[in-house]
């Protein structure tokens, strides 16, 4: 089994601990997101250079809050 961890507001949390947690545009649970290619927003061609809005990110809904984080702040831990 894989556990999906994310650094949200400076704290590492296990996304699997929240049964309501969903990730990505398809809004699937953390395990399904990881097993189905771990999709992130990462455009091949940027509309503008040097802007925060075009950075790679993952959308996460965790404990009734929406987060948009860079994928480097996600870790997968296998048991």
N, CA, C and O atoms as a Maestro MAE file, in Angstrom:
{
 s_m_m2io_version
 :::
 2.0.0
}

f_m_ct {
 s_m_title
 :::
 protein
 m_atom[316] {
  # First column is atom index #
  i_m_mmod_type
  r_m_x_coord
  r_m_y_coord
  r_m_z_coord
  i_m_residue_number
  s_m_chain_name
  s_m_pdb_residue_name
  s_m_pdb_atom_name
  i_m_atomic_number
  :::
  1 25 0.835 -1.184 0.000 1 A "UNK " " N  " 7
  2 3 0.000 0.000 0.000 1 A "UNK " " CA " 6
  3 2 0.877 1.243 0.000 1 A "UNK " " C  " 6
  4 15 1.903 1.283 0.678 1 A "UNK " " O  " 8
  5 25 0.476 2.253 -0.756 2 A "UNK " " N  " 7
  6 3 1.192 3.521 -0.802 2 A "UNK " " CA " 6
  7 2 0.460 4.572 0.030 2 A "UNK " " C  " 6
  8 15 -0.769 4.641 0.027 2 A "UNK " " O  " 8
  9 25 1.227 5.373 0.729 3 A "UNK " " N  " 7
  10 3 0.692 6.546 1.411 3 A "UNK " " CA " 6
  11 2 1.217 7.771 0.686 3 A "UNK " " C  " 6
  12 15 2.402 7.861 0.364 3 A "UNK " " O  " 8
  13 25 0.326 8.705 0.436 4 A "UNK " " N  " 7
  14 3 0.683 9.929 -0.269 4 A "UNK " " CA " 6
  15 2 0.781 11.048 0.761 4 A "UNK " " C  " 6
  16 15 -0.192 11.374 1.442 4 A "UNK " " O  " 8
  17 25 1.974 11.629 0.860 5 A "UNK " " N  " 7
  18 3 2.221 12.728 1.788 5 A "UNK " " CA " 6
  19 2 2.408 14.017 1.001 5 A "UNK " " C  " 6
  20 15 2.931 14.011 -0.113 5 A "UNK " " O  " 8
  21 25 1.973 15.123 1.598 6 A "UNK " " N  " 7
  22 3 2.157 16.426 0.971 6 A "UNK " " CA " 6
  23 2 2.525 17.441 2.043 6 A "UNK " " C  " 6
  24 15 2.060 17.369 3.181 6 A "UNK " " O  " 8
  25 25 3.364 18.379 1.656 7 A "UNK " " N  " 7
  26 3 3.717 19.475 2.556 7 A "UNK " " CA " 6
  27 2 2.714 20.601 2.314 7 A "UNK " " C  " 6
  28 15 2.776 21.309 1.309 7 A "UNK " " O  " 8
  29 25 1.791 20.748 3.260 8 A "UNK " " N  " 7
  30 3 0.751 21.768 3.152 8 A "UNK " " CA " 6
  31 2 0.994 22.831 4.219 8 A "UNK " " C  " 6
  32 15 0.937 22.549 5.416 8 A "UNK " " O  " 8
  33 25 1.259 24.035 3.779 9 A "UNK " " N  " 7
  34 3 1.531 25.156 4.691 9 A "UNK " " CA " 6
  35 2 2.660 24.845 5.666 9 A "UNK " " C  " 6
  36 15 2.616 25.241 6.830 9 A "UNK " " O  " 8
  37 25 3.673 24.129 5.176 10 A "UNK " " N  " 7
  38 3 4.856 23.842 5.974 10 A "UNK " " CA " 6
  39 2 4.779 22.596 6.824 10 A "UNK " " C  " 6
  40 15 5.740 22.276 7.523 10 A "UNK " " O  " 8
  41 25 3.659 21.875 6.789 11 A "UNK " " N  " 7
  42 3 3.500 20.654 7.581 11 A "UNK " " CA " 6
  43 2 3.281 19.466 6.660 11 A "UNK " " C  " 6
  44 15 2.442 19.516 5.760 11 A "UNK " " O  " 8
  45 25 4.041 18.390 6.886 12 A "UNK " " N  " 7
  46 3 3.857 17.168 6.114 12 A "UNK " " CA " 6
  47 2 2.678 16.410 6.690 12 A "UNK " " C  " 6
  48 15 2.642 16.118 7.885 12 A "UNK " " O  " 8
  49 25 1.701 16.087 5.828 13 A "UNK " " N  " 7
  50 3 0.512 15.358 6.240 13 A "UNK " " CA " 6
  51 2 0.301 14.164 5.315 13 A "UNK " " C  " 6
  52 15 0.683 14.200 4.146 13 A "UNK " " O  " 8
  53 25 -0.305 13.114 5.842 14 A "UNK " " N  " 7
  54 3 -0.659 11.948 5.035 14 A "UNK " " CA " 6
  55 2 -2.048 12.194 4.458 14 A "UNK " " C  " 6
  56 15 -3.034 12.236 5.193 14 A "UNK " " O  " 8
  57 25 -2.117 12.354 3.146 15 A "UNK " " N  " 7
  58 3 -3.381 12.651 2.496 15 A "UNK " " CA " 6
  59 2 -4.370 11.498 2.631 15 A "UNK " " C  " 6
  60 15 -5.582 11.710 2.590 15 A "UNK " " O  " 8
  61 25 -3.858 10.279 2.792 16 A "UNK " " N  " 7
  62 3 -4.721 9.115 2.938 16 A "UNK " " CA " 6
  63 2 -5.529 9.150 4.237 16 A "UNK " " C  " 6
  64 15 -6.531 8.445 4.355 16 A "UNK " " O  " 8
  65 25 -5.108 9.961 5.211 17 A "UNK " " N  " 7
  66 3 -5.799 10.036 6.495 17 A "UNK " " CA " 6
  67 2 -7.146 10.745 6.412 17 A "UNK " " C  " 6
  68 15 -7.979 10.594 7.305 17 A "UNK " " O  " 8
  69 25 -7.369 11.520 5.345 18 A "UNK " " N  " 7
  70 3 -8.631 12.238 5.174 18 A "UNK " " CA " 6
  71 2 -9.473 11.511 4.122 18 A "UNK " " C  " 6
  72 15 -9.128 11.539 2.940 18 A "UNK " " O  " 8
  73 25 -10.570 10.861 4.526 19 A "UNK " " N  " 7
  74 3 -11.388 10.118 3.558 19 A "UNK " " CA " 6
  75 2 -12.026 11.014 2.490 19 A "UNK " " C  " 6
  76 15 -12.463 10.518 1.451 19 A "UNK " " O  " 8
  77 25 -12.083 12.316 2.733 20 A "UNK " " N  " 7
  78 3 -12.666 13.254 1.769 20 A "UNK " " CA " 6
  79 2 -11.617 13.865 0.838 20 A "UNK " " C  " 6
  80 15 -11.960 14.646 -0.048 20 A "UNK " " O  " 8
  81 25 -10.349 13.518 1.029 21 A "UNK " " N  " 7
  82 3 -9.267 14.095 0.236 21 A "UNK " " CA " 6
  83 2 -9.369 13.636 -1.218 21 A "UNK " " C  " 6
  84 15 -9.576 12.457 -1.504 21 A "UNK " " O  " 8
  85 25 -9.216 14.608 -2.134 22 A "UNK " " N  " 7
  86 3 -9.162 14.308 -3.563 22 A "UNK " " CA " 6
  87 2 -8.034 15.126 -4.184 22 A "UNK " " C  " 6
  88 15 -7.654 16.185 -3.683 22 A "UNK " " O  " 8
  89 25 -7.510 14.596 -5.297 23 A "UNK " " N  " 7
  90 3 -6.363 15.226 -5.955 23 A "UNK " " CA " 6
  91 2 -6.632 15.334 -7.444 23 A "UNK " " C  " 6
  92 15 -7.274 14.469 -8.040 23 A "UNK " " O  " 8
  93 25 -6.126 16.416 -8.040 24 A "UNK " " N  " 7
  94 3 -6.126 16.578 -9.484 24 A "UNK " " CA " 6
  95 2 -7.440 17.041 -10.078 24 A "UNK " " C  " 6
  96 15 -8.440 17.209 -9.381 24 A "UNK " " O  " 8
  97 25 -7.408 17.243 -11.402 25 A "UNK " " N  " 7
  98 3 -8.589 17.711 -12.121 25 A "UNK " " CA " 6
  99 2 -9.737 16.711 -12.069 25 A "UNK " " C  " 6
  100 15 -10.904 17.096 -12.128 25 A "UNK " " O  " 8
  101 25 -9.407 15.427 -11.959 26 A "UNK " " N  " 7
  102 3 -10.445 14.397 -11.909 26 A "UNK " " CA " 6
  103 2 -10.951 14.151 -10.490 26 A "UNK " " C  " 6
  104 15 -11.885 13.377 -10.282 26 A "UNK " " O  " 8
  105 25 -10.335 14.810 -9.527 27 A "UNK " " N  " 7
  106 3 -10.747 14.765 -8.120 27 A "UNK " " CA " 6
  107 2 -10.929 13.326 -7.629 27 A "UNK " " C  " 6
  108 15 -12.028 12.904 -7.268 27 A "UNK " " O  " 8
  109 25 -9.818 12.590 -7.629 28 A "UNK " " N  " 7
  110 3 -9.821 11.200 -7.168 28 A "UNK " " CA " 6
  111 2 -9.059 11.095 -5.850 28 A "UNK " " C  " 6
  112 15 -8.306 12.001 -5.491 28 A "UNK " " O  " 8
  113 25 -9.253 9.996 -5.134 29 A "UNK " " N  " 7
  114 3 -8.563 9.830 -3.849 29 A "UNK " " CA " 6
  115 2 -7.058 9.675 -4.078 29 A "UNK " " C  " 6
  116 15 -6.638 9.363 -5.192 29 A "UNK " " O  " 8
  117 25 -6.242 9.886 -3.044 30 A "UNK " " N  " 7
  118 3 -4.786 9.874 -3.209 30 A "UNK " " CA " 6
  119 2 -4.229 8.592 -3.825 30 A "UNK " " C  " 6
  120 15 -3.349 8.664 -4.683 30 A "UNK " " O  " 8
  121 25 -4.716 7.426 -3.413 31 A "UNK " " N  " 7
  122 3 -4.198 6.176 -3.976 31 A "UNK " " CA " 6
  123 2 -4.535 6.047 -5.449 31 A "UNK " " C  " 6
  124 15 -3.683 5.659 -6.249 31 A "UNK " " O  " 8
  125 25 -5.757 6.365 -5.815 32 A "UNK " " N  " 7
  126 3 -6.156 6.287 -7.220 32 A "UNK " " CA " 6
  127 2 -5.347 7.268 -8.058 32 A "UNK " " C  " 6
  128 15 -4.915 6.928 -9.160 32 A "UNK " " O  " 8
  129 25 -5.135 8.480 -7.553 33 A "UNK " " N  " 7
  130 3 -4.337 9.479 -8.265 33 A "UNK " " CA " 6
  131 2 -2.945 8.930 -8.548 33 A "UNK " " C  " 6
  132 15 -2.446 9.042 -9.668 33 A "UNK " " O  " 8
  133 25 -2.316 8.338 -7.536 34 A "UNK " " N  " 7
  134 3 -0.966 7.808 -7.711 34 A "UNK " " CA " 6
  135 2 -0.941 6.615 -8.666 34 A "UNK " " C  " 6
  136 15 -0.060 6.520 -9.520 34 A "UNK " " O  " 8
  137 25 -1.895 5.718 -8.524 35 A "UNK " " N  " 7
  138 3 -1.929 4.519 -9.359 35 A "UNK " " CA " 6
  139 2 -2.265 4.815 -10.819 35 A "UNK " " C  " 6
  140 15 -1.899 4.049 -11.710 35 A "UNK " " O  " 8
  141 25 -2.960 5.925 -11.064 36 A "UNK " " N  " 7
  142 3 -3.375 6.265 -12.427 36 A "UNK " " CA " 6
  143 2 -2.521 7.377 -13.027 36 A "UNK " " C  " 6
  144 15 -3.044 8.296 -13.657 36 A "UNK " " O  " 8
  145 25 -1.223 7.293 -12.833 37 A "UNK " " N  " 7
  146 3 -0.243 8.153 -13.487 37 A "UNK " " CA " 6
  147 2 0.070 9.460 -12.757 37 A "UNK " " C  " 6
  148 15 0.850 10.259 -13.275 37 A "UNK " " O  " 8
  149 25 -0.495 9.707 -11.595 38 A "UNK " " N  " 7
  150 3 -0.164 10.883 -10.780 38 A "UNK " " CA " 6
  151 2 -0.131 12.169 -11.608 38 A "UNK " " C  " 6
  152 15 0.886 12.860 -11.669 38 A "UNK " " O  " 8
  153 25 -1.248 12.471 -12.233 39 A "UNK " " N  " 7
  154 3 -1.356 13.620 -13.131 39 A "UNK " " CA " 6
  155 2 -1.114 14.950 -12.406 39 A "UNK " " C  " 6
  156 15 -1.609 15.176 -11.302 39 A "UNK " " O  " 8
  157 25 -0.343 15.812 -13.055 40 A "UNK " " N  " 7
  158 3 -0.108 17.167 -12.552 40 A "UNK " " CA " 6
  159 2 -0.343 18.158 -13.686 40 A "UNK " " C  " 6
  160 15 -0.354 17.780 -14.857 40 A "UNK " " O  " 8
  161 25 -0.528 19.423 -13.335 41 A "UNK " " N  " 7
  162 3 -0.616 20.474 -14.331 41 A "UNK " " CA " 6
  163 2 0.806 20.871 -14.677 41 A "UNK " " C  " 6
  164 15 1.540 21.360 -13.819 41 A "UNK " " O  " 8
  165 25 1.202 20.666 -15.923 42 A "UNK " " N  " 7
  166 3 2.559 20.983 -16.363 42 A "UNK " " CA " 6
  167 2 2.537 21.238 -17.872 42 A "UNK " " C  " 6
  168 15 2.839 20.333 -18.650 42 A "UNK " " O  " 8
  169 25 2.185 22.453 -18.295 43 A "UNK " " N  " 7
  170 3 2.077 22.721 -19.729 43 A "UNK " " CA " 6
  171 2 3.431 22.637 -20.434 43 A "UNK " " C  " 6
  172 15 4.449 23.084 -19.907 43 A "UNK " " O  " 8
  173 25 3.420 22.055 -21.633 44 A "UNK " " N  " 7
  174 3 4.643 21.990 -22.429 44 A "UNK " " CA " 6
  175 2 5.024 23.367 -22.959 44 A "UNK " " C  " 6
  176 15 6.204 23.706 -23.047 44 A "UNK " " O  " 8
  177 25 4.028 24.143 -23.306 45 A "UNK " " N  " 7
  178 3 4.279 25.494 -23.798 45 A "UNK " " CA " 6
  179 2 3.586 26.477 -22.862 45 A "UNK " " C  " 6
  180 15 2.380 26.386 -22.634 45 A "UNK " " O  " 8
  181 25 4.341 27.393 -22.336 46 A "UNK " " N  " 7
  182 3 3.815 28.390 -21.401 46 A "UNK " " CA " 6
  183 2 3.252 29.580 -22.170 46 A "UNK " " C  " 6
  184 15 3.854 30.048 -23.136 46 A "UNK " " O  " 8
  185 25 2.098 30.062 -21.734 47 A "UNK " " N  " 7
  186 3 1.502 31.239 -22.368 47 A "UNK " " CA " 6
  187 2 2.323 32.488 -22.079 47 A "UNK " " C  " 6
  188 15 2.443 33.372 -22.928 47 A "UNK " " O  " 8
  189 25 2.888 32.556 -20.870 48 A "UNK " " N  " 7
  190 3 3.733 33.676 -20.479 48 A "UNK " " CA " 6
  191 2 4.949 33.132 -19.747 48 A "UNK " " C  " 6
  192 15 4.879 32.095 -19.088 48 A "UNK " " O  " 8
  193 25 6.043 33.830 -19.868 49 A "UNK " " N  " 7
  194 3 7.229 33.462 -19.113 49 A "UNK " " CA " 6
  195 2 7.243 34.191 -17.776 49 A "UNK " " C  " 6
  196 15 6.614 35.237 -17.616 49 A "UNK " " O  " 8
  197 25 7.958 33.632 -16.839 50 A "UNK " " N  " 7
  198 3 8.232 34.282 -15.555 50 A "UNK " " CA " 6
  199 2 6.960 34.672 -14.801 50 A "UNK " " C  " 6
  200 15 6.848 35.791 -14.301 50 A "UNK " " O  " 8
  201 25 6.014 33.754 -14.723 51 A "UNK " " N  " 7
  202 3 4.797 34.027 -13.978 51 A "UNK " " CA " 6
  203 2 4.435 32.834 -13.096 51 A "UNK " " C  " 6
  204 15 4.591 31.680 -13.496 51 A "UNK " " O  " 8
  205 25 3.970 33.121 -11.939 52 A "UNK " " N  " 7
  206 3 3.561 32.096 -10.974 52 A "UNK " " CA " 6
  207 2 2.453 31.203 -11.539 52 A "UNK " " C  " 6
  208 15 2.394 30.011 -11.240 52 A "UNK " " O  " 8
  209 25 1.581 31.787 -12.352 53 A "UNK " " N  " 7
  210 3 0.409 31.075 -12.838 53 A "UNK " " CA " 6
  211 2 0.727 29.939 -13.794 53 A "UNK " " C  " 6
  212 15 -0.125 29.081 -14.021 53 A "UNK " " O  " 8
  213 25 1.906 29.905 -14.351 54 A "UNK " " N  " 7
  214 3 2.273 28.871 -15.304 54 A "UNK " " CA " 6
  215 2 3.185 27.794 -14.698 54 A "UNK " " C  " 6
  216 15 3.650 26.912 -15.419 54 A "UNK " " O  " 8
  217 25 3.443 27.851 -13.401 55 A "UNK " " N  " 7
  218 3 4.269 26.832 -12.752 55 A "UNK " " CA " 6
  219 2 3.521 25.506 -12.653 55 A "UNK " " C  " 6
  220 15 2.292 25.479 -12.592 55 A "UNK " " O  " 8
  221 25 4.271 24.412 -12.637 56 A "UNK " " N  " 7
  222 3 3.677 23.098 -12.436 56 A "UNK " " CA " 6
  223 2 2.994 23.055 -11.073 56 A "UNK " " C  " 6
  224 15 3.493 23.633 -10.107 56 A "UNK " " O  " 8
  225 25 1.845 22.367 -10.995 57 A "UNK " " N  " 7
  226 3 1.172 22.250 -9.700 57 A "UNK " " CA " 6
  227 2 0.248 21.051 -9.658 57 A "UNK " " C  " 6
  228 15 -0.089 20.452 -10.679 57 A "UNK " " O  " 8
  229 25 -0.149 20.721 -8.434 58 A "UNK " " N  " 7
  230 3 -1.148 19.693 -8.174 58 A "UNK " " CA " 6
  231 2 -2.227 20.342 -7.320 58 A "UNK " " C  " 6
  232 15 -1.929 21.033 -6.346 58 A "UNK " " O  " 8
  233 25 -3.475 20.117 -7.690 59 A "UNK " " N  " 7
  234 3 -4.593 20.638 -6.908 59 A "UNK " " CA " 6
  235 2 -5.008 19.566 -5.901 59 A "UNK " " C  " 6
  236 15 -5.261 18.423 -6.283 59 A "UNK " " O  " 8
  237 25 -5.080 19.927 -4.618 60 A "UNK " " N  " 7
  238 3 -5.429 18.990 -3.547 60 A "UNK " " CA " 6
  239 2 -6.548 19.586 -2.703 60 A "UNK " " C  " 6
  240 15 -6.477 20.743 -2.288 60 A "UNK " " O  " 8
  241 25 -7.577 18.789 -2.456 61 A "UNK " " N  " 7
  242 3 -8.622 19.160 -1.504 61 A "UNK " " CA " 6
  243 2 -8.401 18.279 -0.281 61 A "UNK " " C  " 6
  244 15 -8.570 17.062 -0.351 61 A "UNK " " O  " 8
  245 25 -8.021 18.898 0.850 62 A "UNK " " N  " 7
  246 3 -7.658 18.167 2.073 62 A "UNK " " CA " 6
  247 2 -8.247 18.877 3.279 62 A "UNK " " C  " 6
  248 15 -8.043 20.075 3.469 62 A "UNK " " O  " 8
  249 25 -8.977 18.131 4.086 63 A "UNK " " N  " 7
  250 3 -9.609 18.658 5.300 63 A "UNK " " CA " 6
  251 2 -10.372 19.962 5.039 63 A "UNK " " C  " 6
  252 15 -10.195 20.970 5.723 63 A "UNK " " O  " 8
  253 25 -11.224 19.890 4.021 64 A "UNK " " N  " 7
  254 3 -12.133 20.989 3.650 64 A "UNK " " CA " 6
  255 2 -11.438 22.259 3.163 64 A "UNK " " C  " 6
  256 15 -12.024 23.341 3.213 64 A "UNK " " O  " 8
  257 25 -10.207 22.139 2.697 65 A "UNK " " N  " 7
  258 3 -9.492 23.289 2.131 65 A "UNK " " CA " 6
  259 2 -8.871 22.889 0.800 65 A "UNK " " C  " 6
  260 15 -8.442 21.750 0.612 65 A "UNK " " O  " 8
  261 25 -8.831 23.841 -0.112 66 A "UNK " " N  " 7
  262 3 -8.198 23.626 -1.411 66 A "UNK " " CA " 6
  263 2 -6.763 24.131 -1.378 66 A "UNK " " C  " 6
  264 15 -6.487 25.225 -0.886 66 A "UNK " " O  " 8
  265 25 -5.856 23.319 -1.909 67 A "UNK " " N  " 7
  266 3 -4.443 23.678 -1.995 67 A "UNK " " CA " 6
  267 2 -3.986 23.528 -3.435 67 A "UNK " " C  " 6
  268 15 -4.475 22.671 -4.171 67 A "UNK " " O  " 8
  269 25 -3.060 24.358 -3.819 68 A "UNK " " N  " 7
  270 3 -2.392 24.253 -5.115 68 A "UNK " " CA " 6
  271 2 -0.905 24.252 -4.793 68 A "UNK " " C  " 6
  272 15 -0.346 25.279 -4.409 68 A "UNK " " O  " 8
  273 25 -0.262 23.086 -4.953 69 A "UNK " " N  " 7
  274 3 1.137 22.980 -4.547 69 A "UNK " " CA " 6
  275 2 1.998 22.476 -5.691 69 A "UNK " " C  " 6
  276 15 1.511 21.833 -6.622 69 A "UNK " " O  " 8
  277 25 3.267 22.774 -5.604 70 A "UNK " " N  " 7
  278 3 4.234 22.262 -6.565 70 A "UNK " " CA " 6
  279 2 4.418 20.772 -6.298 70 A "UNK " " C  " 6
  280 15 4.459 20.366 -5.137 70 A "UNK " " O  " 8
  281 25 4.531 19.941 -7.344 71 A "UNK " " N  " 7
  282 3 4.673 18.502 -7.150 71 A "UNK " " CA " 6
  283 2 5.899 18.075 -6.343 71 A "UNK " " C  " 6
  284 15 5.941 16.947 -5.852 71 A "UNK " " O  " 8
  285 25 6.892 18.943 -6.195 72 A "UNK " " N  " 7
  286 3 8.055 18.550 -5.387 72 A "UNK " " CA " 6
  287 2 7.695 18.408 -3.915 72 A "UNK " " C  " 6
  288 15 8.470 17.856 -3.134 72 A "UNK " " O  " 8
  289 25 6.524 18.904 -3.536 73 A "UNK " " N  " 7
  290 3 6.089 18.811 -2.143 73 A "UNK " " CA " 6
  291 2 5.170 17.621 -1.900 73 A "UNK " " C  " 6
  292 15 4.365 17.622 -0.969 73 A "UNK " " O  " 8
  293 25 5.301 16.596 -2.760 74 A "UNK " " N  " 7
  294 3 4.550 15.352 -2.587 74 A "UNK " " CA " 6
  295 2 5.549 14.202 -2.494 74 A "UNK " " C  " 6
  296 15 6.504 14.133 -3.267 74 A "UNK " " O  " 8
  297 25 5.321 13.308 -1.547 75 A "UNK " " N  " 7
  298 3 6.152 12.115 -1.409 75 A "UNK " " CA " 6
  299 2 5.257 10.895 -1.288 75 A "UNK " " C  " 6
  300 15 4.174 10.955 -0.706 75 A "UNK " " O  " 8
  301 25 5.725 9.790 -1.844 76 A "UNK " " N  " 7
  302 3 5.004 8.525 -1.785 76 A "UNK " " CA " 6
  303 2 5.794 7.577 -0.887 76 A "UNK " " C  " 6
  304 15 6.991 7.371 -1.087 76 A "UNK " " O  " 8
  305 25 5.116 7.008 0.098 77 A "UNK " " N  " 7
  306 3 5.773 6.073 1.025 77 A "UNK " " CA " 6
  307 2 5.074 4.727 0.895 77 A "UNK " " C  " 6
  308 15 3.863 4.623 1.091 77 A "UNK " " O  " 8
  309 25 5.850 3.694 0.562 78 A "UNK " " N  " 7
  310 3 5.306 2.342 0.423 78 A "UNK " " CA " 6
  311 2 5.490 1.578 1.721 78 A "UNK " " C  " 6
  312 15 6.526 1.684 2.377 78 A "UNK " " O  " 8
  313 25 4.497 0.825 2.076 79 A "UNK " " N  " 7
  314 3 4.583 -0.012 3.283 79 A "UNK " " CA " 6
  315 2 4.775 -1.452 2.902 79 A "UNK " " C  " 6
  316 15 4.870 -2.315 3.775 79 A "UNK " " O  " 8
  :::
 }
 m_bond[315] {
  # First column is bond index #
  i_m_from
  i_m_to
  i_m_order
  :::
  1 1 2 1
  2 2 3 1
  3 3 4 2
  4 3 5 1
  5 5 6 1
  6 6 7 1
  7 7 8 2
  8 7 9 1
  9 9 10 1
  10 10 11 1
  11 11 12 2
  12 11 13 1
  13 13 14 1
  14 14 15 1
  15 15 16 2
  16 15 17 1
  17 17 18 1
  18 18 19 1
  19 19 20 2
  20 19 21 1
  21 21 22 1
  22 22 23 1
  23 23 24 2
  24 23 25 1
  25 25 26 1
  26 26 27 1
  27 27 28 2
  28 27 29 1
  29 29 30 1
  30 30 31 1
  31 31 32 2
  32 31 33 1
  33 33 34 1
  34 34 35 1
  35 35 36 2
  36 35 37 1
  37 37 38 1
  38 38 39 1
  39 39 40 2
  40 39 41 1
  41 41 42 1
  42 42 43 1
  43 43 44 2
  44 43 45 1
  45 45 46 1
  46 46 47 1
  47 47 48 2
  48 47 49 1
  49 49 50 1
  50 50 51 1
  51 51 52 2
  52 51 53 1
  53 53 54 1
  54 54 55 1
  55 55 56 2
  56 55 57 1
  57 57 58 1
  58 58 59 1
  59 59 60 2
  60 59 61 1
  61 61 62 1
  62 62 63 1
  63 63 64 2
  64 63 65 1
  65 65 66 1
  66 66 67 1
  67 67 68 2
  68 67 69 1
  69 69 70 1
  70 70 71 1
  71 71 72 2
  72 71 73 1
  73 73 74 1
  74 74 75 1
  75 75 76 2
  76 75 77 1
  77 77 78 1
  78 78 79 1
  79 79 80 2
  80 79 81 1
  81 81 82 1
  82 82 83 1
  83 83 84 2
  84 83 85 1
  85 85 86 1
  86 86 87 1
  87 87 88 2
  88 87 89 1
  89 89 90 1
  90 90 91 1
  91 91 92 2
  92 91 93 1
  93 93 94 1
  94 94 95 1
  95 95 96 2
  96 95 97 1
  97 97 98 1
  98 98 99 1
  99 99 100 2
  100 99 101 1
  101 101 102 1
  102 102 103 1
  103 103 104 2
  104 103 105 1
  105 105 106 1
  106 106 107 1
  107 107 108 2
  108 107 109 1
  109 109 110 1
  110 110 111 1
  111 111 112 2
  112 111 113 1
  113 113 114 1
  114 114 115 1
  115 115 116 2
  116 115 117 1
  117 117 118 1
  118 118 119 1
  119 119 120 2
  120 119 121 1
  121 121 122 1
  122 122 123 1
  123 123 124 2
  124 123 125 1
  125 125 126 1
  126 126 127 1
  127 127 128 2
  128 127 129 1
  129 129 130 1
  130 130 131 1
  131 131 132 2
  132 131 133 1
  133 133 134 1
  134 134 135 1
  135 135 136 2
  136 135 137 1
  137 137 138 1
  138 138 139 1
  139 139 140 2
  140 139 141 1
  141 141 142 1
  142 142 143 1
  143 143 144 2
  144 143 145 1
  145 145 146 1
  146 146 147 1
  147 147 148 2
  148 147 149 1
  149 149 150 1
  150 150 151 1
  151 151 152 2
  152 151 153 1
  153 153 154 1
  154 154 155 1
  155 155 156 2
  156 155 157 1
  157 157 158 1
  158 158 159 1
  159 159 160 2
  160 159 161 1
  161 161 162 1
  162 162 163 1
  163 163 164 2
  164 163 165 1
  165 165 166 1
  166 166 167 1
  167 167 168 2
  168 167 169 1
  169 169 170 1
  170 170 171 1
  171 171 172 2
  172 171 173 1
  173 173 174 1
  174 174 175 1
  175 175 176 2
  176 175 177 1
  177 177 178 1
  178 178 179 1
  179 179 180 2
  180 179 181 1
  181 181 182 1
  182 182 183 1
  183 183 184 2
  184 183 185 1
  185 185 186 1
  186 186 187 1
  187 187 188 2
  188 187 189 1
  189 189 190 1
  190 190 191 1
  191 191 192 2
  192 191 193 1
  193 193 194 1
  194 194 195 1
  195 195 196 2
  196 195 197 1
  197 197 198 1
  198 198 199 1
  199 199 200 2
  200 199 201 1
  201 201 202 1
  202 202 203 1
  203 203 204 2
  204 203 205 1
  205 205 206 1
  206 206 207 1
  207 207 208 2
  208 207 209 1
  209 209 210 1
  210 210 211 1
  211 211 212 2
  212 211 213 1
  213 213 214 1
  214 214 215 1
  215 215 216 2
  216 215 217 1
  217 217 218 1
  218 218 219 1
  219 219 220 2
  220 219 221 1
  221 221 222 1
  222 222 223 1
  223 223 224 2
  224 223 225 1
  225 225 226 1
  226 226 227 1
  227 227 228 2
  228 227 229 1
  229 229 230 1
  230 230 231 1
  231 231 232 2
  232 231 233 1
  233 233 234 1
  234 234 235 1
  235 235 236 2
  236 235 237 1
  237 237 238 1
  238 238 239 1
  239 239 240 2
  240 239 241 1
  241 241 242 1
  242 242 243 1
  243 243 244 2
  244 243 245 1
  245 245 246 1
  246 246 247 1
  247 247 248 2
  248 247 249 1
  249 249 250 1
  250 250 251 1
  251 251 252 2
  252 251 253 1
  253 253 254 1
  254 254 255 1
  255 255 256 2
  256 255 257 1
  257 257 258 1
  258 258 259 1
  259 259 260 2
  260 259 261 1
  261 261 262 1
  262 262 263 1
  263 263 264 2
  264 263 265 1
  265 265 266 1
  266 266 267 1
  267 267 268 2
  268 267 269 1
  269 269 270 1
  270 270 271 1
  271 271 272 2
  272 271 273 1
  273 273 274 1
  274 274 275 1
  275 275 276 2
  276 275 277 1
  277 277 278 1
  278 278 279 1
  279 279 280 2
  280 279 281 1
  281 281 282 1
  282 282 283 1
  283 283 284 2
  284 283 285 1
  285 285 286 1
  286 286 287 1
  287 287 288 2
  288 287 289 1
  289 289 290 1
  290 290 291 1
  291 291 292 2
  292 291 293 1
  293 293 294 1
  294 294 295 1
  295 295 296 2
  296 295 297 1
  297 297 298 1
  298 298 299 1
  299 299 300 2
  300 299 301 1
  301 301 302 1
  302 302 303 1
  303 303 304 2
  304 303 305 1
  305 305 306 1
  306 306 307 1
  307 307 308 2
  308 307 309 1
  309 309 310 1
  310 310 311 1
  311 311 312 2
  312 311 313 1
  313 313 314 1
  314 314 315 1
  315 315 316 2
  :::
 }
}
